[in-house]
Amino acid sequence: MAPIKIKLTKVRESDKPFHPNNIQPGEEREGLMYEAPKVDECFYLQYEGRISHFRTSPVVKIVDENIFETFNSIYQIERL
């Protein structure tokens, strides 16, 4: 998959988070998606022009092509 520029938004915490984090609902991050979310794997967002990345806890459910749930949060992907 070629990298896709996206905005990742935290929609809300999961119903039973494994461990709450300090990411507030509505928080947005922009970067490059190299792979779509996959169940049992962490999702990575590569920041453009930087070596660093953002990583979620493991994905537990794919709701639809734009929304996925991790152990701790529910996220929405928007292609830019």
PDB file of N, CA, C and O in Angstrom:
ATOM      1  N   MET A   1       0.850  -1.183   0.000  1.00  0.00           N
ATOM      2  CA  MET A   1       0.000   0.000   0.000  1.00  0.00           C
ATOM      3  C   MET A   1       0.893   1.243   0.000  1.00  0.00           C
ATOM      4  O   MET A   1       1.821   1.353   0.801  1.00  0.00           O
ATOM      5  N   ALA A   2       0.606   2.150  -0.885  1.00  0.00           N
ATOM      6  CA  ALA A   2       1.313   3.440  -0.914  1.00  0.00           C
ATOM      7  C   ALA A   2       0.850   4.264   0.282  1.00  0.00           C
ATOM      8  O   ALA A   2      -0.309   4.159   0.684  1.00  0.00           O
ATOM      9  N   PRO A   3       1.723   5.077   0.858  1.00  0.00           N
ATOM     10  CA  PRO A   3       1.307   5.876   2.021  1.00  0.00           C
ATOM     11  C   PRO A   3       0.162   6.823   1.670  1.00  0.00           C
ATOM     12  O   PRO A   3       0.115   7.400   0.584  1.00  0.00           O
ATOM     13  N   ILE A   4      -0.750   6.963   2.615  1.00  0.00           N
ATOM     14  CA  ILE A   4      -1.916   7.830   2.449  1.00  0.00           C
ATOM     15  C   ILE A   4      -1.895   8.858   3.566  1.00  0.00           C
ATOM     16  O   ILE A   4      -1.753   8.507   4.737  1.00  0.00           O
ATOM     17  N   LYS A   5      -2.038  10.132   3.205  1.00  0.00           N
ATOM     18  CA  LYS A   5      -2.098  11.189   4.216  1.00  0.00           C
ATOM     19  C   LYS A   5      -3.473  11.145   4.872  1.00  0.00           C
ATOM     20  O   LYS A   5      -4.500  11.160   4.195  1.00  0.00           O
ATOM     21  N   ILE A   6      -3.474  11.090   6.212  1.00  0.00           N
ATOM     22  CA  ILE A   6      -4.737  10.996   6.947  1.00  0.00           C
ATOM     23  C   ILE A   6      -4.741  11.921   8.158  1.00  0.00           C
ATOM     24  O   ILE A   6      -3.710  12.432   8.597  1.00  0.00           O
ATOM     25  N   LYS A   7      -5.949  12.110   8.672  1.00  0.00           N
ATOM     26  CA  LYS A   7      -6.145  12.723   9.993  1.00  0.00           C
ATOM     27  C   LYS A   7      -6.769  11.630  10.857  1.00  0.00           C
ATOM     28  O   LYS A   7      -7.782  11.038  10.483  1.00  0.00           O
ATOM     29  N   LEU A   8      -6.165  11.365  12.008  1.00  0.00           N
ATOM     30  CA  LEU A   8      -6.661  10.369  12.949  1.00  0.00           C
ATOM     31  C   LEU A   8      -7.263  11.107  14.135  1.00  0.00           C
ATOM     32  O   LEU A   8      -6.585  11.900  14.789  1.00  0.00           O
ATOM     33  N   THR A   9      -8.534  10.848  14.410  1.00  0.00           N
ATOM     34  CA  THR A   9      -9.243  11.531  15.496  1.00  0.00           C
ATOM     35  C   THR A   9      -9.707  10.508  16.521  1.00  0.00           C
ATOM     36  O   THR A   9     -10.290   9.482  16.169  1.00  0.00           O
ATOM     37  N   LYS A  10      -9.446  10.793  17.791  1.00  0.00           N
ATOM     38  CA  LYS A  10      -9.994   9.938  18.842  1.00  0.00           C
ATOM     39  C   LYS A  10     -11.454  10.309  19.027  1.00  0.00           C
ATOM     40  O   LYS A  10     -11.769  11.450  19.365  1.00  0.00           O
ATOM     41  N   VAL A  11     -12.348   9.352  18.806  1.00  0.00           N
ATOM     42  CA  VAL A  11     -13.783   9.583  18.939  1.00  0.00           C
ATOM     43  C   VAL A  11     -14.177   9.529  20.411  1.00  0.00           C
ATOM     44  O   VAL A  11     -14.870  10.417  20.909  1.00  0.00           O
ATOM     45  N   ARG A  12     -13.730   8.482  21.103  1.00  0.00           N
ATOM     46  CA  ARG A  12     -14.019   8.323  22.531  1.00  0.00           C
ATOM     47  C   ARG A  12     -13.204   7.159  23.076  1.00  0.00           C
ATOM     48  O   ARG A  12     -12.541   6.443  22.324  1.00  0.00           O
ATOM     49  N   GLU A  13     -13.260   6.979  24.389  1.00  0.00           N
ATOM     50  CA  GLU A  13     -12.619   5.825  24.987  1.00  0.00           C
ATOM     51  C   GLU A  13     -13.478   4.597  24.732  1.00  0.00           C
ATOM     52  O   GLU A  13     -14.687   4.705  24.529  1.00  0.00           O
ATOM     53  N   SER A  14     -12.851   3.437  24.743  1.00  0.00           N
ATOM     54  CA  SER A  14     -13.588   2.177  24.639  1.00  0.00           C
ATOM     55  C   SER A  14     -14.469   2.016  25.876  1.00  0.00           C
ATOM     56  O   SER A  14     -14.259   2.688  26.886  1.00  0.00           O
ATOM     57  N   ASP A  15     -15.451   1.127  25.792  1.00  0.00           N
ATOM     58  CA  ASP A  15     -16.349   0.920  26.927  1.00  0.00           C
ATOM     59  C   ASP A  15     -15.606   0.446  28.170  1.00  0.00           C
ATOM     60  O   ASP A  15     -15.914   0.876  29.282  1.00  0.00           O
ATOM     61  N   LYS A  16     -14.635  -0.434  27.985  1.00  0.00           N
ATOM     62  CA  LYS A  16     -13.840  -0.943  29.109  1.00  0.00           C
ATOM     63  C   LYS A  16     -12.366  -0.823  28.740  1.00  0.00           C
ATOM     64  O   LYS A  16     -11.742  -1.816  28.364  1.00  0.00           O
ATOM     65  N   PRO A  17     -11.800   0.385  28.842  1.00  0.00           N
ATOM     66  CA  PRO A  17     -10.400   0.540  28.438  1.00  0.00           C
ATOM     67  C   PRO A  17      -9.468  -0.310  29.291  1.00  0.00           C
ATOM     68  O   PRO A  17      -9.644  -0.428  30.503  1.00  0.00           O
ATOM     69  N   PHE A  18      -8.475  -0.900  28.632  1.00  0.00           N
ATOM     70  CA  PHE A  18      -7.457  -1.702  29.309  1.00  0.00           C
ATOM     71  C   PHE A  18      -6.693  -0.813  30.286  1.00  0.00           C
ATOM     72  O   PHE A  18      -6.469  -1.189  31.437  1.00  0.00           O
ATOM     73  N   HIS A  19      -6.303   0.346  29.826  1.00  0.00           N
ATOM     74  CA  HIS A  19      -5.728   1.379  30.692  1.00  0.00           C
ATOM     75  C   HIS A  19      -6.014   2.726  30.043  1.00  0.00           C
ATOM     76  O   HIS A  19      -5.622   2.958  28.899  1.00  0.00           O
ATOM     77  N   PRO A  20      -6.694   3.618  30.761  1.00  0.00           N
ATOM     78  CA  PRO A  20      -6.991   4.936  30.191  1.00  0.00           C
ATOM     79  C   PRO A  20      -5.692   5.685  29.863  1.00  0.00           C
ATOM     80  O   PRO A  20      -4.690   5.544  30.565  1.00  0.00           O
ATOM     81  N   ASN A  21      -5.724   6.468  28.808  1.00  0.00           N
ATOM     82  CA  ASN A  21      -4.542   7.264  28.448  1.00  0.00           C
ATOM     83  C   ASN A  21      -4.909   8.746  28.534  1.00  0.00           C
ATOM     84  O   ASN A  21      -6.036   9.094  28.887  1.00  0.00           O
ATOM     85  N   ASN A  22      -3.985   9.582  28.221  1.00  0.00           N
ATOM     86  CA  ASN A  22      -4.229  11.028  28.328  1.00  0.00           C
ATOM     87  C   ASN A  22      -4.664  11.640  27.011  1.00  0.00           C
ATOM     88  O   ASN A  22      -4.608  12.860  26.854  1.00  0.00           O
ATOM     89  N   ILE A  23      -5.090  10.833  26.072  1.00  0.00           N
ATOM     90  CA  ILE A  23      -5.568  11.347  24.790  1.00  0.00           C
ATOM     91  C   ILE A  23      -7.053  11.652  24.943  1.00  0.00           C
ATOM     92  O   ILE A  23      -7.860  10.754  25.182  1.00  0.00           O
ATOM     93  N   GLN A  24      -7.400  12.904  24.805  1.00  0.00           N
ATOM     94  CA  GLN A  24      -8.781  13.340  24.995  1.00  0.00           C
ATOM     95  C   GLN A  24      -9.618  13.103  23.731  1.00  0.00           C
ATOM     96  O   GLN A  24      -9.105  13.224  22.618  1.00  0.00           O
ATOM     97  N   PRO A  25     -10.898  12.766  23.897  1.00  0.00           N
ATOM     98  CA  PRO A  25     -11.772  12.666  22.728  1.00  0.00           C
ATOM     99  C   PRO A  25     -11.732  13.966  21.926  1.00  0.00           C
ATOM    100  O   PRO A  25     -11.746  15.059  22.492  1.00  0.00           O
ATOM    101  N   GLY A  26     -11.682  13.829  20.612  1.00  0.00           N
ATOM    102  CA  GLY A  26     -11.595  14.984  19.725  1.00  0.00           C
ATOM    103  C   GLY A  26     -10.174  15.332  19.337  1.00  0.00           C
ATOM    104  O   GLY A  26      -9.968  16.111  18.406  1.00  0.00           O
ATOM    105  N   GLU A  27      -9.187  14.774  20.025  1.00  0.00           N
ATOM    106  CA  GLU A  27      -7.789  15.058  19.678  1.00  0.00           C
ATOM    107  C   GLU A  27      -7.477  14.490  18.298  1.00  0.00           C
ATOM    108  O   GLU A  27      -7.850  13.364  17.970  1.00  0.00           O
ATOM    109  N   GLU A  28      -6.786  15.297  17.500  1.00  0.00           N
ATOM    110  CA  GLU A  28      -6.473  14.930  16.113  1.00  0.00           C
ATOM    111  C   GLU A  28      -4.972  14.873  15.896  1.00  0.00           C
ATOM    112  O   GLU A  28      -4.214  15.634  16.498  1.00  0.00           O
ATOM    113  N   ARG A  29      -4.551  13.957  15.024  1.00  0.00           N
ATOM    114  CA  ARG A  29      -3.156  13.846  14.609  1.00  0.00           C
ATOM    115  C   ARG A  29      -3.151  13.622  13.104  1.00  0.00           C
ATOM    116  O   ARG A  29      -3.988  12.886  12.581  1.00  0.00           O
ATOM    117  N   GLU A  30      -2.213  14.252  12.405  1.00  0.00           N
ATOM    118  CA  GLU A  30      -2.092  14.078  10.960  1.00  0.00           C
ATOM    119  C   GLU A  30      -0.770  13.413  10.635  1.00  0.00           C
ATOM    120  O   GLU A  30       0.239  13.637  11.305  1.00  0.00           O
ATOM    121  N   GLY A  31      -0.790  12.594   9.600  1.00  0.00           N
ATOM    122  CA  GLY A  31       0.428  11.920   9.176  1.00  0.00           C
ATOM    123  C   GLY A  31       0.135  10.956   8.048  1.00  0.00           C
ATOM    124  O   GLY A  31      -0.867  11.081   7.344  1.00  0.00           O
ATOM    125  N   LEU A  32       1.029   9.986   7.888  1.00  0.00           N
ATOM    126  CA  LEU A  32       0.929   9.023   6.802  1.00  0.00           C
ATOM    127  C   LEU A  32       0.555   7.645   7.334  1.00  0.00           C
ATOM    128  O   LEU A  32       1.119   7.165   8.318  1.00  0.00           O
ATOM    129  N   MET A  33      -0.411   7.017   6.660  1.00  0.00           N
ATOM    130  CA  MET A  33      -0.823   5.657   6.976  1.00  0.00           C
ATOM    131  C   MET A  33      -0.209   4.741   5.921  1.00  0.00           C
ATOM    132  O   MET A  33      -0.477   4.896   4.730  1.00  0.00           O
ATOM    133  N   TYR A  34       0.614   3.790   6.357  1.00  0.00           N
ATOM    134  CA  TYR A  34       1.243   2.835   5.449  1.00  0.00           C
ATOM    135  C   TYR A  34       0.467   1.526   5.380  1.00  0.00           C
ATOM    136  O   TYR A  34       0.562   0.799   4.391  1.00  0.00           O
ATOM    137  N   GLU A  35      -0.300   1.222   6.425  1.00  0.00           N
ATOM    138  CA  GLU A  35      -1.129   0.027   6.456  1.00  0.00           C
ATOM    139  C   GLU A  35      -2.447   0.356   7.135  1.00  0.00           C
ATOM    140  O   GLU A  35      -2.485   1.118   8.101  1.00  0.00           O
ATOM    141  N   ALA A  36      -3.521  -0.219   6.627  1.00  0.00           N
ATOM    142  CA  ALA A  36      -4.826  -0.046   7.265  1.00  0.00           C
ATOM    143  C   ALA A  36      -4.810  -0.760   8.616  1.00  0.00           C
ATOM    144  O   ALA A  36      -4.018  -1.679   8.821  1.00  0.00           O
ATOM    145  N   PRO A  37      -5.675  -0.345   9.532  1.00  0.00           N
ATOM    146  CA  PRO A  37      -5.743  -1.026  10.824  1.00  0.00           C
ATOM    147  C   PRO A  37      -6.070  -2.511  10.638  1.00  0.00           C
ATOM    148  O   PRO A  37      -6.849  -2.886   9.762  1.00  0.00           O
ATOM    149  N   LYS A  38      -5.458  -3.345  11.480  1.00  0.00           N
ATOM    150  CA  LYS A  38      -5.691  -4.793  11.453  1.00  0.00           C
ATOM    151  C   LYS A  38      -5.917  -5.271  12.881  1.00  0.00           C
ATOM    152  O   LYS A  38      -5.223  -4.852  13.807  1.00  0.00           O
ATOM    153  N   VAL A  39      -6.896  -6.155  13.043  1.00  0.00           N
ATOM    154  CA  VAL A  39      -7.196  -6.704  14.366  1.00  0.00           C
ATOM    155  C   VAL A  39      -5.959  -7.411  14.914  1.00  0.00           C
ATOM    156  O   VAL A  39      -5.246  -8.099  14.183  1.00  0.00           O
ATOM    157  N   ASP A  40      -5.720  -7.233  16.195  1.00  0.00           N
ATOM    158  CA  ASP A  40      -4.605  -7.821  16.950  1.00  0.00           C
ATOM    159  C   ASP A  40      -3.260  -7.152  16.679  1.00  0.00           C
ATOM    160  O   ASP A  40      -2.230  -7.639  17.146  1.00  0.00           O
ATOM    161  N   GLU A  41      -3.247  -6.050  15.938  1.00  0.00           N
ATOM    162  CA  GLU A  41      -2.011  -5.314  15.692  1.00  0.00           C
ATOM    163  C   GLU A  41      -2.199  -3.853  16.094  1.00  0.00           C
ATOM    164  O   GLU A  41      -3.306  -3.317  16.035  1.00  0.00           O
ATOM    165  N   CYS A  42      -1.104  -3.220  16.503  1.00  0.00           N
ATOM    166  CA  CYS A  42      -1.149  -1.784  16.787  1.00  0.00           C
ATOM    167  C   CYS A  42      -1.236  -1.028  15.459  1.00  0.00           C
ATOM    168  O   CYS A  42      -0.717  -1.485  14.441  1.00  0.00           O
ATOM    169  N   PHE A  43      -1.894   0.125  15.481  1.00  0.00           N
ATOM    170  CA  PHE A  43      -1.966   0.982  14.292  1.00  0.00           C
ATOM    171  C   PHE A  43      -0.905   2.065  14.438  1.00  0.00           C
ATOM    172  O   PHE A  43      -0.766   2.680  15.495  1.00  0.00           O
ATOM    173  N   TYR A  44      -0.154   2.289  13.352  1.00  0.00           N
ATOM    174  CA  TYR A  44       0.913   3.292  13.347  1.00  0.00           C
ATOM    175  C   TYR A  44       0.574   4.443  12.410  1.00  0.00           C
ATOM    176  O   TYR A  44       0.105   4.230  11.291  1.00  0.00           O
ATOM    177  N   LEU A  45       0.811   5.647  12.873  1.00  0.00           N
ATOM    178  CA  LEU A  45       0.672   6.856  12.070  1.00  0.00           C
ATOM    179  C   LEU A  45       2.043   7.513  12.032  1.00  0.00           C
ATOM    180  O   LEU A  45       2.556   7.937  13.068  1.00  0.00           O
ATOM    181  N   GLN A  46       2.637   7.600  10.859  1.00  0.00           N
ATOM    182  CA  GLN A  46       3.974   8.199  10.705  1.00  0.00           C
ATOM    183  C   GLN A  46       3.817   9.696  10.496  1.00  0.00           C
ATOM    184  O   GLN A  46       3.145  10.132   9.562  1.00  0.00           O
ATOM    185  N   TYR A  47       4.445  10.488  11.377  1.00  0.00           N
ATOM    186  CA  TYR A  47       4.396  11.936  11.213  1.00  0.00           C
ATOM    187  C   TYR A  47       5.235  12.324  10.001  1.00  0.00           C
ATOM    188  O   TYR A  47       6.338  11.810   9.820  1.00  0.00           O
ATOM    189  N   GLU A  48       4.721  13.226   9.174  1.00  0.00           N
ATOM    190  CA  GLU A  48       5.444  13.661   7.974  1.00  0.00           C
ATOM    191  C   GLU A  48       6.661  14.489   8.341  1.00  0.00           C
ATOM    192  O   GLU A  48       6.599  15.371   9.198  1.00  0.00           O
ATOM    193  N   GLY A  49       7.775  14.186   7.673  1.00  0.00           N
ATOM    194  CA  GLY A  49       8.986  14.965   7.861  1.00  0.00           C
ATOM    195  C   GLY A  49       9.675  14.736   9.199  1.00  0.00           C
ATOM    196  O   GLY A  49      10.611  15.457   9.545  1.00  0.00           O
ATOM    197  N   ARG A  50       9.221  13.743   9.951  1.00  0.00           N
ATOM    198  CA  ARG A  50       9.829  13.445  11.248  1.00  0.00           C
ATOM    199  C   ARG A  50      10.071  11.943  11.346  1.00  0.00           C
ATOM    200  O   ARG A  50       9.415  11.156  10.664  1.00  0.00           O
ATOM    201  N   ILE A  51      10.985  11.565  12.168  1.00  0.00           N
ATOM    202  CA  ILE A  51      11.275  10.150  12.361  1.00  0.00           C
ATOM    203  C   ILE A  51      10.234   9.503  13.266  1.00  0.00           C
ATOM    204  O   ILE A  51      10.011   8.295  13.182  1.00  0.00           O
ATOM    205  N   SER A  52       9.604  10.278  14.120  1.00  0.00           N
ATOM    206  CA  SER A  52       8.689   9.726  15.112  1.00  0.00           C
ATOM    207  C   SER A  52       7.338   9.331  14.517  1.00  0.00           C
ATOM    208  O   SER A  52       6.980   9.718  13.405  1.00  0.00           O
ATOM    209  N   HIS A  53       6.607   8.546  15.306  1.00  0.00           N
ATOM    210  CA  HIS A  53       5.286   8.083  14.901  1.00  0.00           C
ATOM    211  C   HIS A  53       4.369   8.017  16.127  1.00  0.00           C
ATOM    212  O   HIS A  53       4.817   8.142  17.267  1.00  0.00           O
ATOM    213  N   PHE A  54       3.069   7.815  15.857  1.00  0.00           N
ATOM    214  CA  PHE A  54       2.078   7.602  16.896  1.00  0.00           C
ATOM    215  C   PHE A  54       1.621   6.159  16.774  1.00  0.00           C
ATOM    216  O   PHE A  54       1.393   5.669  15.668  1.00  0.00           O
ATOM    217  N   ARG A  55       1.488   5.484  17.895  1.00  0.00           N
ATOM    218  CA  ARG A  55       1.072   4.082  17.898  1.00  0.00           C
ATOM    219  C   ARG A  55      -0.090   3.886  18.854  1.00  0.00           C
ATOM    220  O   ARG A  55      -0.066   4.384  19.979  1.00  0.00           O
ATOM    221  N   THR A  56      -1.105   3.163  18.411  1.00  0.00           N
ATOM    222  CA  THR A  56      -2.240   2.849  19.276  1.00  0.00           C
ATOM    223  C   THR A  56      -1.966   1.541  20.015  1.00  0.00           C
ATOM    224  O   THR A  56      -0.993   0.843  19.730  1.00  0.00           O
ATOM    225  N   SER A  57      -2.823   1.229  20.948  1.00  0.00           N
ATOM    226  CA  SER A  57      -2.828  -0.115  21.530  1.00  0.00           C
ATOM    227  C   SER A  57      -3.395  -1.062  20.454  1.00  0.00           C
ATOM    228  O   SER A  57      -3.899  -0.589  19.435  1.00  0.00           O
ATOM    229  N   PRO A  58      -3.323  -2.367  20.658  1.00  0.00           N
ATOM    230  CA  PRO A  58      -3.799  -3.293  19.630  1.00  0.00           C
ATOM    231  C   PRO A  58      -5.268  -3.067  19.256  1.00  0.00           C
ATOM    232  O   PRO A  58      -6.112  -2.778  20.104  1.00  0.00           O
ATOM    233  N   VAL A  59      -5.532  -3.209  17.977  1.00  0.00           N
ATOM    234  CA  VAL A  59      -6.889  -3.070  17.434  1.00  0.00           C
ATOM    235  C   VAL A  59      -7.693  -4.316  17.810  1.00  0.00           C
ATOM    236  O   VAL A  59      -7.224  -5.442  17.638  1.00  0.00           O
ATOM    237  N   VAL A  60      -8.904  -4.104  18.322  1.00  0.00           N
ATOM    238  CA  VAL A  60      -9.771  -5.227  18.694  1.00  0.00           C
ATOM    239  C   VAL A  60     -10.963  -5.379  17.750  1.00  0.00           C
ATOM    240  O   VAL A  60     -11.580  -6.442  17.686  1.00  0.00           O
ATOM    241  N   LYS A  61     -11.286  -4.294  17.008  1.00  0.00           N
ATOM    242  CA  LYS A  61     -12.463  -4.365  16.129  1.00  0.00           C
ATOM    243  C   LYS A  61     -12.341  -3.325  15.025  1.00  0.00           C
ATOM    244  O   LYS A  61     -11.950  -2.184  15.274  1.00  0.00           O
ATOM    245  N   ILE A  62     -12.678  -3.726  13.801  1.00  0.00           N
ATOM    246  CA  ILE A  62     -12.806  -2.794  12.683  1.00  0.00           C
ATOM    247  C   ILE A  62     -14.304  -2.532  12.532  1.00  0.00           C
ATOM    248  O   ILE A  62     -15.060  -3.430  12.163  1.00  0.00           O
ATOM    249  N   VAL A  63     -14.725  -1.310  12.816  1.00  0.00           N
ATOM    250  CA  VAL A  63     -16.154  -0.967  12.751  1.00  0.00           C
ATOM    251  C   VAL A  63     -16.572  -0.786  11.300  1.00  0.00           C
ATOM    252  O   VAL A  63     -17.570  -1.359  10.863  1.00  0.00           O
ATOM    253  N   ASP A  64     -15.811   0.011  10.552  1.00  0.00           N
ATOM    254  CA  ASP A  64     -16.007   0.185   9.114  1.00  0.00           C
ATOM    255  C   ASP A  64     -14.686   0.660   8.531  1.00  0.00           C
ATOM    256  O   ASP A  64     -13.674   0.654   9.233  1.00  0.00           O
ATOM    257  N   GLU A  65     -14.665   1.068   7.276  1.00  0.00           N
ATOM    258  CA  GLU A  65     -13.388   1.430   6.654  1.00  0.00           C
ATOM    259  C   GLU A  65     -12.748   2.669   7.267  1.00  0.00           C
ATOM    260  O   GLU A  65     -11.572   2.939   7.025  1.00  0.00           O
ATOM    261  N   ASN A  66     -13.511   3.432   8.063  1.00  0.00           N
ATOM    262  CA  ASN A  66     -12.982   4.663   8.649  1.00  0.00           C
ATOM    263  C   ASN A  66     -12.886   4.659  10.168  1.00  0.00           C
ATOM    264  O   ASN A  66     -12.294   5.572  10.743  1.00  0.00           O
ATOM    265  N   ILE A  67     -13.447   3.663  10.827  1.00  0.00           N
ATOM    266  CA  ILE A  67     -13.478   3.645  12.289  1.00  0.00           C
ATOM    267  C   ILE A  67     -12.979   2.299  12.805  1.00  0.00           C
ATOM    268  O   ILE A  67     -13.360   1.240  12.306  1.00  0.00           O
ATOM    269  N   PHE A  68     -12.111   2.370  13.827  1.00  0.00           N
ATOM    270  CA  PHE A  68     -11.630   1.141  14.458  1.00  0.00           C
ATOM    271  C   PHE A  68     -11.534   1.347  15.959  1.00  0.00           C
ATOM    272  O   PHE A  68     -11.410   2.472  16.444  1.00  0.00           O
ATOM    273  N   GLU A  69     -11.594   0.230  16.687  1.00  0.00           N
ATOM    274  CA  GLU A  69     -11.524   0.260  18.144  1.00  0.00           C
ATOM    275  C   GLU A  69     -10.274  -0.467  18.603  1.00  0.00           C
ATOM    276  O   GLU A  69      -9.938  -1.535  18.091  1.00  0.00           O
ATOM    277  N   THR A  70      -9.585   0.125  19.579  1.00  0.00           N
ATOM    278  CA  THR A  70      -8.425  -0.495  20.197  1.00  0.00           C
ATOM    279  C   THR A  70      -8.807  -0.920  21.613  1.00  0.00           C
ATOM    280  O   THR A  70      -9.955  -0.749  22.024  1.00  0.00           O
ATOM    281  N   PHE A  71      -7.843  -1.476  22.364  1.00  0.00           N
ATOM    282  CA  PHE A  71      -8.102  -1.818  23.765  1.00  0.00           C
ATOM    283  C   PHE A  71      -8.622  -0.620  24.537  1.00  0.00           C
ATOM    284  O   PHE A  71      -9.424  -0.774  25.458  1.00  0.00           O
ATOM    285  N   ASN A  72      -8.165   0.588  24.163  1.00  0.00           N
ATOM    286  CA  ASN A  72      -8.449   1.771  24.974  1.00  0.00           C
ATOM    287  C   ASN A  72      -9.347   2.808  24.335  1.00  0.00           C
ATOM    288  O   ASN A  72     -10.016   3.558  25.046  1.00  0.00           O
ATOM    289  N   SER A  73      -9.383   2.876  23.003  1.00  0.00           N
ATOM    290  CA  SER A  73     -10.032   4.010  22.336  1.00  0.00           C
ATOM    291  C   SER A  73     -10.714   3.600  21.044  1.00  0.00           C
ATOM    292  O   SER A  73     -10.482   2.520  20.501  1.00  0.00           O
ATOM    293  N   ILE A  74     -11.559   4.497  20.575  1.00  0.00           N
ATOM    294  CA  ILE A  74     -12.164   4.362  19.249  1.00  0.00           C
ATOM    295  C   ILE A  74     -11.664   5.535  18.416  1.00  0.00           C
ATOM    296  O   ILE A  74     -11.736   6.687  18.843  1.00  0.00           O
ATOM    297  N   TYR A  75     -11.156   5.231  17.218  1.00  0.00           N
ATOM    298  CA  TYR A  75     -10.555   6.229  16.346  1.00  0.00           C
ATOM    299  C   TYR A  75     -11.263   6.289  15.003  1.00  0.00           C
ATOM    300  O   TYR A  75     -11.820   5.300  14.525  1.00  0.00           O
ATOM    301  N   GLN A  76     -11.228   7.481  14.403  1.00  0.00           N
ATOM    302  CA  GLN A  76     -11.759   7.691  13.048  1.00  0.00           C
ATOM    303  C   GLN A  76     -10.612   8.140  12.148  1.00  0.00           C
ATOM    304  O   GLN A  76      -9.799   8.984  12.523  1.00  0.00           O
ATOM    305  N   ILE A  77     -10.568   7.564  10.967  1.00  0.00           N
ATOM    306  CA  ILE A  77      -9.573   7.927   9.944  1.00  0.00           C
ATOM    307  C   ILE A  77     -10.257   8.769   8.883  1.00  0.00           C
ATOM    308  O   ILE A  77     -11.316   8.403   8.373  1.00  0.00           O
ATOM    309  N   GLU A  78      -9.642   9.906   8.551  1.00  0.00           N
ATOM    310  CA  GLU A  78     -10.127  10.746   7.457  1.00  0.00           C
ATOM    311  C   GLU A  78      -8.978  10.944   6.481  1.00  0.00           C
ATOM    312  O   GLU A  78      -7.909  11.427   6.854  1.00  0.00           O
ATOM    313  N   ARG A  79      -9.206  10.569   5.237  1.00  0.00           N
ATOM    314  CA  ARG A  79      -8.174  10.782   4.205  1.00  0.00           C
ATOM    315  C   ARG A  79      -8.105  12.252   3.839  1.00  0.00           C
ATOM    316  O   ARG A  79      -9.131  12.912   3.673  1.00  0.00           O
ATOM    317  N   LEU A  80      -6.903  12.753   3.718  1.00  0.00           N
ATOM    318  CA  LEU A  80      -6.707  14.171   3.397  1.00  0.00           C
ATOM    319  C   LEU A  80      -6.250  14.339   1.947  1.00  0.00           C
ATOM    320  O   LEU A  80      -6.034  15.463   1.494  1.00  0.00           O
TER     321      LEU A  80
END
